[in-house]
Amino acid sequence: MEAIFLTIVLAPLVGAIIAGLFGRQVGRAGAHRVTITGVGISCVLSLYVLWQYAFNNAPTYNASVYTWLVTDGLRFEIGFLVDRLTAMMISVVTFVSLMVHIYTIGYMHDEEGYERFFSYIALFTFSMLMLVMSNNFLQLFFGWEAVGLVSYLLIGFYFKRETAIFANMKAFLVNRVGDFGFLLGIAAIAMYFGTMDYKEAFAKAPEFAETTISIFGQTEWSLMTVICILLFIGAMGKSAQVPLHVWLPDSMEGPTPISALIHAATMVTAGIFMVARMSPLYELSETALTFILVIGATTAFFMGLIGIIQNDIKRVVAYSTLSQLGYMIAALGVSAYAAGLFHLMTHAFFKALLFLAAGSVIMGMHHDQDIRNMGGIRKYMPITHWTALLGSLALIGFPGFSGFFSKDAIIEAVHHSHIAGATYAYVLLVAGVFVTALYSFRMYFLVFHGQGPRDEHAKAHLHESPWVVTVPLILLAIPSVFIGYFTVGPMVFGDFFDEAITVAAIHDTLGHIDFHGAFGFVTHAFFTLPLYLALGGLALAWFIYTWKPGIAKVLSERLSWLHFILDKKYGFDDFNQVVFAKGSQLLGKGLWYAGDRQLIDGLAVNGSARSIGWLASVARWVQTGFLYHYAIAIILGLLGLLVWFVM
């Protein structure tokens, strides 16, 4: 199996290298063929691995393939840990990536940098595969930083736009904040556990469950709490949790295919995967779990509210990603790792579908992204319309759709949890169901219903996208509808992840949920509040934006204070600009003036010159040129020495 695992990882890398370094030689067609072939091979082999682990009970593979360095007992290695969690992740990553690669042929057809873009997205896939298949913290950190680097390149793909450069720099800097915490967490593991290997670290962790450490020589902290929170700070950056969420909406400056890849299968899911993989550590710190739960629930609700007022079609979907990531994080906070991972999987399909459908609409509208200029598009783009509708229903958790099973499992898990903050989280997650339905179907009704686009020229040229765009939409719509029904049992309430994750008996919230099959899960929903909140949000969106469109303007005026707060995104961006960006500039100017001008130039460089000039002016008075002056000086010197010796 080792050869298969190596091929899964290296096939996209080979395609990326060929398209990136030899793009001119292979041409545009050659670039997409070689990268699609590489990702396609990886996808087929990943599905084969998933089949082996899901149905043939293949044993967990945990081995190193290359030792890079051994120092002070620490081994820095490249290796693979492949179990059912890994098999699920690589299948989702490669399948969604393959759909995005095919879709890109149509979306980027007339763009400059075509070969470069295919090289980047194939490299992105390689980086994510290295991350999820790692069996040690060194390789995890490599994949972690690699997806961050490639996301920087892709968000700033249109490097001639100032907004794109600002967005990719913002993403890079915000993620550096999270990665600093992540690196400190890994360093603490290496320092106290003496290993970089997952298996060895997890085995040693219980020995340090009661260990405390002194920070700044004063407060005593639980070692496991410190490690877990530091690691989670890295996840807050990668998975865009409050307050490190600010980079994700601006990542829409990149082309739509990469928005789908970042938001659905790579980068933002890395944090979810990491926390789930580190479950043996997190189960030793209830404080860390509470912290995770509160951050996730806060992100889920308050980021969803911002989506209600967005008019850029991609930003609406971006804020839905922030909200849904919050649901996944909240699941991890109540130790419902299986539910969080299950929502990660279902979300990957319907979120990729929604982004690619949005891109199809943008193509039809000649790259106009304002949903207020759209309407009635269902008549011109039927495939895009129906797939977008299916994706929207999955997103709001409509009964029977994949998103319903994963989202309801999370809400039920939080409801049954007794961990601190569970009540707060439950209220926000349930309210978030209504918010999700409202902003999702606001976008749907404004885009696909109504009289048609305002621009008559755009309306005259509006038509369905080519097959390279519509086929990925259809293939993503299928799992968005059906995969939840067939997998909720084994993945959430069964033993699918038993070997990959650890849950303490006291934290086992999923075990307290009565599950009587997928159909029973659907029928049970008709007796719970979330379903009616979702339907209420859908109905309200239809009433406001289709039946009585004037109400939206009236509400915006009467609730202008709330609209202002949401439009300002709670002030996070303004705060960062004023405190951190301008503060850094002021600090830099202060250091330049005090350090460079005054200390280095003024004192060290110019001060040295002035000192030498002063000494020279003094010496000028001594060097008179008269012999009797020198004779008197010698005599006085000798008298001085005699006095010194006599005394």
C-alpha positions in Angstrom: 0.0 0.0 0.0 2.9 2.3 0.5 3.4 2.7 -3.2 -0.3 3.7 -3.5 0.0 6.3 -0.8 3.1 7.8 -2.4 1.3 7.9 -5.8 -1.7 9.7 -4.2 0.6 12.4 -2.8 3.0 12.8 -5.7 0.7 12.6 -8.7 -0.7 16.1 -8.2 2.8 17.4 -7.4 4.2 16.1 -10.7 1.4 17.7 -12.6 2.0 21.0 -10.8 5.7 20.9 -11.6 5.1 20.2 -15.3 2.4 22.9 -15.6 4.4 25.4 -13.6 7.9 25.0 -15.0 7.1 23.9 -18.5 3.9 25.7 -19.1 5.1 27.4 -22.2 6.3 24.1 -23.7 3.1 22.1 -23.0 0.7 24.9 -23.7 -2.7 25.7 -22.1 -4.2 22.3 -23.1 -1.1 20.4 -21.9 -1.2 22.3 -18.6 -4.8 21.3 -17.8 -4.4 17.8 -19.1 -1.3 17.0 -17.0 -2.7 18.4 -13.8 -6.2 16.8 -14.3 -4.4 13.5 -15.0 -2.4 13.8 -11.8 -5.3 14.7 -9.6 -7.5 12.1 -11.4 -5.0 9.4 -10.6 -4.9 10.6 -7.0 -8.7 10.6 -6.8 -9.1 7.1 -8.2 -6.5 5.7 -5.8 -8.0 7.6 -2.9 -11.4 6.1 -3.6 -9.8 2.7 -3.8 -8.2 3.3 -0.4 -11.5 4.4 1.1 -13.1 1.2 -0.3 -10.4 -0.9 1.4 -10.8 0.8 4.8 -14.6 1.2 4.7 -15.6 -2.2 3.4 -12.6 -4.6 3.6 -11.4 -3.5 7.1 -7.8 -2.7 5.9 -5.5 -2.3 8.9 -4.2 1.1 9.9 -1.0 2.0 8.1 1.5 4.0 10.2 5.1 4.1 9.0 7.9 6.5 8.0 9.2 6.5 4.5 12.1 8.9 5.0 14.2 10.1 8.0 15.4 13.7 7.5 17.2 14.4 10.8 17.8 12.9 14.2 18.9 15.2 17.0 18.8 15.0 20.8 16.5 12.0 20.5 14.0 13.8 18.2 13.3 12.2 14.8 12.3 14.4 12.0 10.6 12.1 9.4 8.3 12.0 6.5 5.6 9.3 7.0 2.0 8.3 6.5 -0.8 7.5 8.9 -3.7 6.1 6.9 -6.8 5.0 8.6 -10.5 5.6 7.9 -10.3 9.3 8.8 -7.4 9.7 6.4 -9.2 7.7 3.7 -12.3 9.9 4.0 -10.3 13.1 3.9 -8.1 12.2 0.9 -11.2 11.0 -1.0 -13.1 14.3 -0.4 -10.0 16.4 -1.1 -9.1 14.7 -4.4 -12.7 14.4 -5.7 -13.6 18.1 -5.0 -10.2 19.1 -6.4 -10.8 17.1 -9.6 -14.2 18.7 -10.1 -12.6 22.2 -9.6 -9.8 21.3 -12.1 -12.3 20.3 -14.8 -14.5 23.3 -14.0 -11.5 25.6 -14.4 -11.1 24.8 -18.1 -14.3 26.6 -18.7 -14.1 29.4 -16.1 -10.4 30.4 -16.9 -10.6 29.8 -20.6 -9.8 33.4 -21.6 -7.6 34.3 -18.6 -3.9 35.1 -18.6 -1.8 32.9 -16.4 -3.9 29.8 -17.3 -0.9 27.4 -16.9 0.2 29.1 -13.7 -3.3 28.7 -12.2 -3.5 25.0 -12.9 0.0 24.6 -11.4 -1.1 26.3 -8.2 -4.3 24.4 -7.7 -2.5 21.0 -8.3 0.1 22.2 -5.8 -2.7 23.1 -3.4 -4.0 19.6 -3.6 -0.6 18.1 -3.0 -0.1 20.3 0.1 -3.4 19.3 1.6 -2.7 15.6 1.0 0.6 15.9 2.7 -1.2 17.5 5.7 -3.9 14.9 6.1 -1.7 11.9 5.5 1.0 12.9 7.9 1.9 10.7 10.9 4.1 13.3 12.7 4.0 17.0 13.6 6.9 18.0 11.3 5.0 16.8 8.2 1.8 18.3 9.5 3.5 21.6 9.9 4.9 21.4 6.4 1.5 20.7 4.9 0.0 23.4 7.1 2.4 26.1 5.8 2.3 24.8 2.3 -1.5 25.3 1.9 -1.0 28.7 3.4 1.6 29.6 0.9 -0.4 28.4 -2.1 -3.5 30.1 -0.9 -1.5 33.3 -0.8 -0.5 32.8 -4.4 -4.0 32.0 -5.5 -5.8 34.7 -3.6 -3.4 37.2 -5.3 -3.6 35.5 -8.7 -4.8 38.7 -10.2 -1.7 40.4 -8.9 -2.3 43.6 -11.0 -5.3 44.4 -8.8 -4.6 46.3 -5.6 -7.5 44.6 -3.9 -6.1 41.1 -4.7 -2.7 42.0 -3.3 -4.3 43.5 -0.1 -6.4 40.3 0.3 -3.5 37.8 -0.1 -1.3 39.8 2.2 -4.1 40.0 4.7 -4.6 36.2 4.5 -0.9 35.6 4.9 -0.4 37.9 7.9 -3.6 36.7 9.8 -2.5 33.1 9.3 0.9 33.9 10.6 -0.7 34.9 13.9 -2.5 31.6 14.1 0.6 29.7 12.9 2.7 31.2 15.6 0.5 29.7 18.3 0.4 26.4 16.3 4.2 26.3 16.2 4.5 27.0 19.9 2.1 24.1 20.6 4.2 21.7 18.5 7.3 23.0 20.2 5.7 22.3 23.6 4.9 18.7 22.5 8.5 18.2 21.4 9.9 19.7 24.6 7.8 17.7 27.1 6.9 14.6 25.2 10.3 14.2 23.4 8.8 13.1 20.2 7.2 14.4 17.0 5.4 11.2 16.2 1.6 11.2 16.7 1.4 7.7 18.1 4.2 8.2 20.6 2.8 11.7 21.6 -0.7 10.3 22.2 0.7 7.4 24.3 2.7 9.8 26.5 0.0 12.5 26.8 -1.9 10.9 29.8 1.3 11.0 31.9 1.1 14.9 31.6 -2.6 15.2 32.3 -2.0 16.7 35.8 1.3 18.5 34.9 1.3 22.3 35.4 3.8 24.8 34.0 4.6 28.4 35.1 4.1 31.1 32.5 6.1 34.3 33.1 7.0 32.9 36.5 3.6 33.5 38.1 0.4 31.7 37.1 0.4 27.9 37.0 -1.3 26.5 33.8 -2.2 23.0 32.9 0.3 21.8 30.3 -2.4 20.0 28.3 -4.6 23.0 28.3 -1.7 25.2 27.0 -0.8 22.8 24.3 -4.3 22.3 23.1 -5.2 26.0 23.0 -2.0 26.8 21.2 -2.7 24.2 18.6 -6.3 25.5 18.3 -5.0 29.0 17.7 -3.5 27.6 14.6 -6.9 26.1 13.7 -8.5 29.5 14.3 -6.4 31.0 11.6 -6.7 28.2 9.1 -10.3 27.5 9.7 -11.2 31.2 10.0 -12.7 31.4 13.5 -13.3 34.7 15.4 -11.2 36.8 15.6 -8.9 35.3 13.0 -11.7 35.0 10.5 -11.1 38.4 8.7 -9.1 37.0 5.8 -11.6 34.5 4.5 -14.2 36.9 3.0 -11.4 38.9 1.3 -10.1 35.6 -0.3 -12.9 36.1 -2.8 -10.5 38.3 -4.7 -9.1 35.1 -6.2 -10.8 33.3 -9.1 -14.0 31.4 -8.3 -12.5 27.9 -8.7 -10.0 28.6 -6.0 -12.7 30.0 -3.7 -14.4 26.6 -4.1 -11.2 24.7 -3.4 -10.2 26.8 -0.3 -13.7 26.9 1.2 -14.7 23.3 0.5 -11.9 20.8 0.7 -8.6 22.5 1.4 -7.1 25.0 3.9 -10.2 25.9 6.0 -10.9 22.2 6.7 -7.3 21.7 7.9 -8.1 23.1 11.3 -11.1 20.8 11.8 -9.1 17.8 10.7 -6.1 18.7 13.0 -8.3 19.0 16.1 -10.1 15.8 15.4 -6.7 14.0 14.8 -5.4 15.4 18.1 -8.5 14.2 20.0 -6.4 12.1 22.5 -4.8 15.4 23.6 -8.0 17.5 23.7 -9.9 14.9 25.7 -7.4 15.7 28.5 -8.4 19.3 28.8 -12.0 20.3 29.3 -11.0 23.9 29.5 -9.6 23.7 25.9 -12.9 22.0 24.8 -15.0 24.8 26.3 -12.8 27.4 24.6 -13.3 25.6 21.3 -17.1 25.3 21.8 -17.6 29.0 22.6 -15.4 30.2 19.6 -17.2 27.9 17.2 -20.7 28.8 18.3 -19.9 32.5 18.2 -18.5 32.2 14.7 -21.5 30.2 13.5 -24.1 32.7 14.5 -22.5 36.1 14.2 -20.8 35.5 10.9 -24.0 34.1 9.4 -25.7 37.4 10.3 -23.2 39.3 8.1 -24.2 37.1 5.1 -27.7 38.5 5.2 -26.6 42.0 4.0 -23.9 41.0 1.5 -24.7 41.7 -2.2 -21.6 40.1 -3.8 -22.7 36.5 -4.7 -19.4 35.0 -3.7 -19.2 36.9 -0.4 -22.6 35.5 0.6 -21.3 32.0 0.1 -18.1 33.0 1.9 -19.9 34.0 5.0 -21.9 30.8 4.9 -18.5 29.0 5.0 -17.5 30.9 8.1 -20.8 30.0 9.7 -20.6 26.3 8.8 -17.0 26.1 10.0 -18.3 27.4 13.3 -20.7 24.5 13.5 -17.9 22.0 12.9 -15.7 23.7 15.5 -18.6 23.6 18.0 -19.0 19.9 17.4 -15.3 19.4 18.2 -15.8 21.4 21.4 -18.4 18.9 22.8 -16.1 15.9 21.7 -18.5 15.1 18.8 -15.6 14.7 16.5 -17.4 12.3 14.3 -20.2 14.8 13.8 -17.8 17.6 13.0 -15.9 15.5 10.5 -19.2 14.3 8.9 -20.3 17.9 8.5 -16.8 18.6 7.0 -17.5 15.9 4.4 -21.0 16.9 3.5 -20.2 20.6 3.5 -17.3 20.0 1.1 -19.7 18.8 -1.6 -22.5 21.3 -1.3 -20.2 24.3 -0.6 -18.0 23.4 -3.7 -21.3 23.1 -5.6 -22.5 26.5 -4.4 -19.3 28.3 -5.3 -19.0 26.7 -8.7 -22.7 27.5 -9.4 -22.0 31.1 -8.3 -19.1 31.1 -10.8 -21.3 29.8 -13.5 -23.7 32.7 -12.8 -20.8 35.1 -12.8 -19.7 33.8 -16.2 -23.3 34.2 -17.6 -23.4 37.8 -16.2 -20.1 38.7 -17.8 -18.4 38.8 -14.3 -20.9 41.0 -12.6 -21.1 39.6 -9.1 -23.8 41.9 -7.6 -27.0 39.9 -6.9 -29.1 43.1 -7.1 -28.3 43.2 -10.8 -29.5 39.6 -11.3 -32.8 37.9 -11.3 -34.7 35.4 -13.4 -31.5 33.5 -14.3 -33.3 30.1 -13.9 -34.9 30.6 -17.3 -31.5 31.0 -19.0 -29.3 28.7 -17.0 -31.5 25.7 -15.9 -28.7 23.3 -14.9 -27.0 26.0 -12.9 -30.3 26.9 -11.3 -31.3 23.4 -10.3 -27.9 22.4 -8.9 -27.7 25.7 -7.0 -31.1 25.0 -5.5 -30.0 21.5 -4.4 -26.9 23.0 -2.9 -28.9 25.7 -1.0 -31.3 23.1 0.4 -28.4 21.0 1.6 -26.8 24.1 3.2 -29.9 25.0 5.2 -30.3 21.4 6.4 -33.5 20.5 4.5 -34.7 17.1 5.6 -33.1 14.3 3.6 -30.3 16.3 2.2 -26.8 15.7 3.3 -26.4 18.9 5.2 -29.5 18.0 7.3 -27.9 14.9 8.7 -24.6 16.5 9.6 -26.0 19.8 11.0 -28.7 18.2 13.0 -26.2 15.7 14.5 -24.1 18.6 15.7 -27.0 20.5 17.2 -28.2 17.3 19.0 -24.7 16.6 20.3 -24.3 20.1 21.7 -27.8 19.8 23.2 -26.8 16.6 25.0 -23.5 18.0 26.2 -22.9 19.0 29.9 -19.6 20.9 29.2 -19.4 24.5 30.2 -20.8 26.8 27.6 -23.1 24.2 26.0 -26.3 26.1 26.6 -24.8 29.3 25.1 -23.6 27.3 22.1 -26.9 25.5 21.6 -28.9 28.7 21.5 -26.6 30.3 18.9 -26.4 27.1 16.8 -30.2 26.8 16.7 -30.7 30.5 15.9 -28.0 30.0 13.2 -30.3 27.6 11.4 -32.8 30.4 10.8 -30.1 32.8 9.7 -28.6 30.3 7.3 -31.9 29.7 5.6 -32.5 33.4 5.4 -29.3 34.5 3.7 -29.1 31.3 1.5 -32.5 31.8 0.0 -32.2 35.6 -0.1 -29.4 34.9 -2.6 -31.3 32.2 -4.4 -34.4 34.3 -4.9 -32.6 37.4 -5.9 -30.4 35.5 -8.4 -32.7 33.0 -10.0 -36.2 34.5 -9.6 -37.7 37.8 -10.6 -37.9 39.6 -14.0 -34.3 39.1 -15.1 -31.0 41.0 -15.1 -31.2 44.8 -15.2 -28.5 45.0 -17.9 -30.3 44.3 -21.2 -27.0 43.6 -22.9 -26.1 41.0 -20.3 -29.7 39.6 -20.6 -29.3 39.2 -24.3 -26.1 37.2 -24.0 -27.1 35.1 -21.0 -27.0 31.3 -21.6 -26.1 28.1 -19.9 -22.4 27.4 -19.2 -20.4 24.9 -21.2 -20.3 21.2 -20.2 -16.9 21.5 -18.5 -18.8 23.8 -16.0 -22.1 22.0 -15.8 -20.8 18.4 -15.4 -18.9 19.2 -12.2 -22.0 20.9 -10.9 -24.1 17.8 -11.5 -21.4 15.4 -10.1 -21.2 17.6 -6.9 -25.0 17.8 -6.6 -25.4 14.0 -6.3 -23.4 13.6 -3.0 -24.9 16.9 -1.8 -28.3 15.3 -1.9 -27.6 11.6 -1.1 -24.4 11.0 0.7 -25.6 12.0 4.1 -28.5 9.5 4.1 -26.2 6.6 3.4 -23.3 7.5 5.6 -24.7 9.1 8.7 -25.2 5.8 10.5 -21.7 4.4 10.3 -19.8 7.7 10.3 -21.6 9.5 13.1 -23.3 6.9 15.3 -21.2 3.8 14.2 -17.6 2.8 14.6 -16.2 4.3 11.4 -13.8 6.7 13.2 -13.2 4.6 16.3 -9.6 3.9 15.5 -8.9 7.5 14.5 -10.4 9.5 17.3 -10.6 9.2 21.0 -13.6 10.2 23.1 -13.6 10.0 26.9 -16.8 8.3 28.3 -17.7 11.5 30.2 -17.7 13.5 26.9 -19.5 11.0 24.7 -22.5 13.2 23.7 -23.2 11.2 20.5 -23.7 8.1 22.5 -26.7 9.7 24.3 -28.5 10.4 21.0 -31.1 7.8 20.1 -30.4 6.9 16.5 -32.9 4.6 14.7 -31.6 4.8 11.2 -31.4 7.6 8.6 -35.1 7.6 8.0 -35.9 7.8 11.7 -33.5 10.7 11.9 -35.5 12.5 9.3 -38.9 11.8 10.9 -37.5 12.9 14.3 -36.6 16.3 12.8 -40.3 17.1 12.4 -40.6 17.3 16.2 -37.6 19.6 16.7 -37.2 23.3 16.5 -34.3 23.6 13.9 -36.5 22.3 11.1 -39.2 24.9 11.6 -36.6 27.6 11.9 -35.0 26.6 8.6 -38.4 26.6 6.9 -39.2 29.9 8.6 -36.0 31.4 7.2 -36.8 30.1 3.8 -40.4 31.4 3.9 -39.3 34.8 5.2 -36.7 35.1 2.4 -39.4 34.3 -0.2 -41.8 36.8 1.3 -39.3 39.7 1.5 -37.3 39.2 -1.7 -40.0 37.8 -4.0 -43.5 38.7 -2.8 -42.9 42.0 -1.1 -39.4 43.2 -2.2 -40.0 46.7 -0.8 -39.9 45.4 2.7 -36.2 44.9 2.5 -35.5 48.6 2.0 -37.9 49.6 4.8 -36.3 47.1 7.2 -32.8 48.3 6.3 -33.8 51.9 7.0 -35.6 51.2 10.3 -32.8 48.9 11.5 -30.1 51.1 10.2 -28.0 50.7 13.3 -28.0 46.9 12.9 -27.3 47.2 9.2 -24.4 49.6 10.0 -22.9 47.1 12.5 -23.2 44.2 10.1 -21.9 46.3 7.2 -18.9 47.1 9.3 -18.5 43.4 10.1 -18.6 44.2 13.9 -15.6 46.5 13.4 -13.0 43.7 13.2 -11.4 45.1 10.0 -11.4 48.7 11.2 -9.9 47.6 14.5 -7.2 45.7 12.8 -6.4 48.5 10.4 -6.3 51.2 13.2 -4.5 49.2 15.9 -2.4 46.7 14.1 -1.8 48.1 10.6 -1.5 51.8 11.5 0.0 50.9 14.9 2.7 48.9 13.1 3.4 51.8 10.8 3.6 54.3 13.7 5.9 51.8 15.5 8.1 51.6 12.4 8.3 55.3 12.1 9.1 55.7 15.8 11.9 53.1 15.5 13.2 54.8 12.3 13.3 58.2 14.0 14.7 57.1 17.3 16.8 54.2 16.2 17.9 55.0 12.6 18.0 58.8 12.6 18.9 59.6 16.2 20.9 56.6 17.4 22.6 55.2 14.3 22.8 58.2 12.0 22.9 60.9 14.7 25.0 59.3 17.5 26.9 56.5 15.9 27.7 57.7 12.4 27.5 61.5 12.6 28.4 61.5 16.3 31.7 59.7 15.5 32.5 62.3 12.9 31.7 65.2 15.2 33.8 63.6 17.9 36.8 63.3 15.7 36.4 66.8 14.5 36.3 68.1 18.1 39.4 66.1 19.0 41.2 67.5 15.9 40.2 71.1 16.9 41.7 70.5 20.4 44.8 68.8 19.0 45.3 71.8 16.7 45.9 74.1 19.8 48.5 71.6 21.1 50.5 71.4 17.8 51.9 74.9 17.7 55.2 74.2 15.9 57.4 76.1 18.5 60.3 74.2 20.0 60.2 75.9 23.4 56.5 74.9 23.8 57.4 71.2 23.2 60.4 71.5 25.7 58.2 73.0 28.4 55.7 70.2 27.8 58.4 67.5 28.2 59.8 69.1 31.4 56.3 69.4 32.9 55.7 65.7 32.0 58.9 64.6 33.7 58.0 66.6 36.8 54.6 65.0 36.9 56.2 61.5 36.6 58.6 62.3 39.4 55.8 63.5 41.7 53.9 60.3 40.9 56.8 58.0 41.8 57.7 60.0 45.0 54.1 60.0 46.2 
